[in-house]
Amino acid sequence: MAKNIYVGNLPWSTTDADLRNMFSAHGEVTSAHVIEDRETGRSRGFGFVEMDEEGARKAIQALNGADMQGRALKVNEAQPRESRPSRPRY
C-alpha cells in the first residue's frame, strides 16, 4: 500500500523532479509534486510524495530534518486534509 508523505520547508527552487530524485533513494516513488500558488505559479515551499510503505518509513526517518540548500526539511506522514467551509466568491 502506498503512503502519502508531506515535505515542508522546501527551497523555493525545488521541482517535482528534485523531490522524486531525493525520495527515490529510499524506495519506489509513485508520485512527487511541489505545490504551487494558483495565481503566481511559484512554489509554496511544500510538497507531497507518494511511495511504498517501507520506503516511506525509511525516507521519513532519513530526510526529516535533513539539510536541502540551507533549509531543514520537515518530512512526515501526510494527514488527511480537513474540510474547510467554502468562501463566497464575489
Long-range contacts (C-beta under 8 A, 24 or more apart in sequence): 1-53, 2-30, 2-50, 2-51, 2-52, 2-53, 2-56, 3-50, 3-51, 3-52, 3-53, 3-56, 3-57, 3-77, 4-48, 4-49, 4-50, 4-77, 4-78, 5-48, 5-49, 5-50, 5-51, 5-56, 5-59, 5-60, 5-75, 5-76, 5-77, 5-78, 6-46, 6-48, 6-74, 6-75, 6-76, 6-77, 6-78, 6-79, 7-46, 7-47, 7-48, 7-49, 7-63, 7-73, 7-74, 7-75, 8-45, 8-46, 8-73, 8-74, 8-75, 9-45, 9-46, 9-71, 9-72, 9-73, 9-74, 10-34, 10-43, 10-45, 10-46, 10-47, 10-68, 10-71, 10-73, 11-68, 11-69, 11-70, 11-71, 12-42, 12-43, 12-45, 13-43, 13-69, 14-43, 14-47, 14-68, 16-47, 19-47, 19-49, 20-49, 22-63, 22-68, 23-49, 23-51, 23-55, 23-59, 23-63, 26-51, 26-55, 26-56, 26-58, 26-59, 26-62, 26-63, 27-51, 27-52, 27-54, 27-55, 27-56, 27-58, 27-59, 28-52, 28-55, 29-55, 48-78
